[in-house]
């Protein structure tokens, strides 16, 4: 009998299970962080090299990797005054926080293309 698949979404790098009603529940990882902290870097590398799901990236692969960040676009947007006031009351960087909230919503609701 196969296990039921869990639909997961990433929000700010953290995995959440998406329930049928659309709510998100944080998924707990299975990593034994205390054991990992006790291992040397060489031991961790050896375990990673034996990982059948995928070998670790080589230095050459890391050198060729590119960090891609979405391009910012200036837009005019109308927001409710109380919503904008609340974001502004949180201090400098309110536009970045609004973008972060919209990104989380987008990541939770976008369809995965395979």
C-alpha positions in Angstrom: 0.0 0.0 0.0 1.5 3.4 -1.0 1.5 6.4 1.3 -0.8 9.2 0.5 0.9 12.1 -1.2 1.2 15.3 0.8 0.7 18.5 -1.2 3.3 20.9 0.1 4.1 24.5 -0.8 7.1 26.6 0.1 6.7 30.0 1.8 9.9 31.8 2.5 11.8 28.6 2.3 9.6 26.7 4.8 7.4 23.8 3.8 3.7 23.8 4.5 1.0 21.2 3.8 -1.9 22.6 1.8 -5.2 21.3 3.2 -8.3 20.9 1.0 -9.8 24.0 2.4 -6.7 26.0 1.3 -5.2 26.5 4.7 -1.5 25.9 5.3 -0.1 23.8 8.1 3.7 23.9 8.8 5.5 20.6 8.0 7.9 19.3 10.5 11.3 18.2 9.2 12.8 14.9 10.0 16.4 16.2 10.4 18.1 15.3 13.6 19.8 18.6 14.1 21.6 17.6 17.3 23.2 14.6 15.6 24.2 16.7 12.6 25.8 19.3 14.9 27.9 16.5 16.4 29.3 15.4 13.0 32.4 16.8 11.4 32.2 18.6 8.0 33.9 15.5 6.4 31.3 13.2 7.9 28.5 15.4 6.6 30.1 15.6 3.1 30.4 11.7 3.1 26.7 11.3 3.9 25.8 13.9 1.2 28.0 12.0 -1.4 26.1 8.8 -0.7 22.7 10.4 -1.1 20.9 8.6 -3.8 18.4 11.4 -4.4 21.2 13.5 -5.9 24.9 14.1 -5.3 26.0 17.4 -3.9 26.9 20.2 -6.4 30.5 20.4 -7.4 32.6 23.6 -7.1 32.3 24.0 -10.9 28.5 23.7 -10.7 28.4 26.3 -7.8 30.7 28.6 -9.9 28.3 28.4 -12.8 25.2 28.9 -10.7 23.4 32.2 -10.9 21.3 33.8 -8.2 18.1 35.0 -9.9 16.1 37.7 -8.2 12.8 39.0 -9.5 13.1 42.4 -11.1 11.3 45.1 -9.2 8.7 47.1 -11.2 7.3 50.4 -10.1 3.5 50.3 -10.1 0.7 52.5 -8.8 -1.6 50.5 -6.5 -4.6 51.6 -4.5 -4.8 50.2 -1.0 -7.3 50.7 1.8 -6.0 53.5 4.0 -6.1 51.4 7.2 -4.1 48.6 5.5 -1.4 51.0 4.2 -1.4 52.9 7.5 -0.8 49.6 9.4 2.1 48.7 7.1 3.6 52.1 7.5 3.2 52.0 11.2 5.6 49.0 11.3 8.5 51.3 10.3 10.8 51.7 7.4 10.5 49.1 4.6 6.7 49.0 4.4 6.8 48.4 0.6 9.1 45.5 1.1 6.8 44.0 3.7 3.8 44.4 1.4 5.7 42.7 -1.4 6.6 39.9 1.0 3.0 39.3 1.9 2.0 39.3 -1.7 4.8 36.9 -2.5 3.7 34.5 0.2 0.2 34.6 -1.2 1.5 34.0 -4.7 3.7 31.1 -3.7 0.8 29.5 -1.7 -1.6 29.7 -4.6 0.4 29.3 -7.8 0.0 26.1 -9.8 3.0 23.9 -10.1 3.9 23.4 -13.7 5.5 20.0 -14.5 
